[in-house]
Amino acid sequence: MMASSQLLSHHLYPSHHNGFKPQKLSKSGPCYFHPKTAFKGSPNHRIKASGSTSGRKQVEIVYDPDERINKLADEVDKNAGLSRLSLFSPCKVNVFLRITGKREDGFHELASLFHVISLGDTIKFSLSPTKARDRLSTNVPGVPLDDRNLIIKALNLYRKKTGTDNFFWIHLDKKVPTGAGLGGGSSNAATALWAANQFSGCLASEKELQEWAGEIGSDVPFFFSNGAAFCTGRGEVVQDIPNPLPSDLPMVLIKPQEACSTAEVYRRLRLDQTSSVDPLILLREITQNGISQDVCINDLEPPAFEVLPSLKKLKKRVLAAGRGEYNAVFMSGSGSTIVGVGSPEPPSFVYDDDDYKDVFISEACFVTRRENQWYTASSSLTSSSRDVSSEVASSVE
């Protein structure tokens, strides 16, 4: 396919070696497309009349290649589409997380303010020349490369829903640690759904993608919000909250090597020991007055601290050492990331104490996205993360 495109490009752009370059893929609205190249020239034939000694007029038909090129360009535009796409796959934090009950299906009812942040992976997609299977590679060991991976699950789901037959070569440049409560795997799945839709000419609406995403995982639909949302149900009921927090509010993420098993955290959860604060009151307080320690409640902290007692110690030390520097210190999701909002700098003990020499550290900020556009990486973010490859064991969350 690539060789054919290059050969056709050589014929379509005969003056390429004289400095003329073909247009690149561009983006307009929700879809990426190949802009139609305009070839302006004279008609296919020029008719030139002249006299002759026989008294009859002679007609000279002059062949003009411009029309042929126009037709070739039309044919290429008709069949050409996106062939490569690189997307940012951001993670999220739970600014507050209330567990409000147990469902009949075994899941828990939650009410949480989810917010996308600037830490994320990069996923590169290329159309596969075969219509057989997807091929996934990554920069870290231990990531499943088959349909256990949420990226492959998402691509399979998109093909099932739309009937398309695009398969892909995918490379995942992993920056977000797993077992961190940051939703990195869920974001990867949402990004894959978005990418598959772009390659297919946007057959599905964003609303449809969001609905389908719930079949992959509870957190996946959130990433089709504007980046900030009040999520209820299992997390799949998503209500956009326009710009509840400023994008210039910095934070630091600190994650020990140990991960928290989400299943084990929920198994130890005791509903009679959770907070009684109405989550809508927490949401109103944050949108009106911003983040404070009082509103950043996470009902999964006590069971997570039972699973990983060192995590409770880490939060206490960050609170004590960062007093006055952070608006709030809290655990995201089911752990094991501790978030300090208000400063991008971790407390000095994280660097000085041998107990924390292997922790993952990164600064971040809150980000959102515009409708019909995917998330973009923050150019201002400088990560001080320590060897994410040792943190990442899987893209399955």
URMOCOR-V304982 format. One record per run of one state. SS is the DSSP state (hx for helix, st for strand, lp for the rest). FROM is the first residue (numbers start at 1). TO is the last residue. If there is no record, write none. Layout:
BEGIN
<<SS FROM TO> <SS FROM TO>>
END
This chain:
BEGIN
<<lp 1 1> <hx 2 12> <lp 13 15> <hx 16 18> <lp 19 25> <st 26 28> <lp 29 30> <st 31 33> <lp 34 44> <st 45 50> <lp 51 57> <st 58 63> <lp 64 64> <hx 65 79> <lp 80 83> <st 84 102> <lp 103 107> <st 108 127> <lp 128 134> <st 135 138> <lp 139 149> <hx 150 162> <lp 163 167> <st 168 173> <lp 174 183> <hx 184 199> <lp 200 205> <hx 206 213> <lp 214 219> <hx 220 224> <lp 225 227> <st 228 232> <lp 233 236> <st 237 240> <lp 241 249> <st 250 255> <lp 256 261> <hx 262 268> <lp 269 270> <hx 271 273> <lp 274 278> <hx 279 289> <lp 290 297> <st 298 298> <lp 299 300> <hx 301 307> <lp 308 308> <hx 309 321> <lp 322 327> <st 328 331> <lp 332 336> <st 337 341> <lp 342 348> <hx 349 352> <lp 353 353> <hx 354 356> <lp 357 359> <st 360 366> <lp 367 387> <hx 388 390> <lp 391 397>>
END
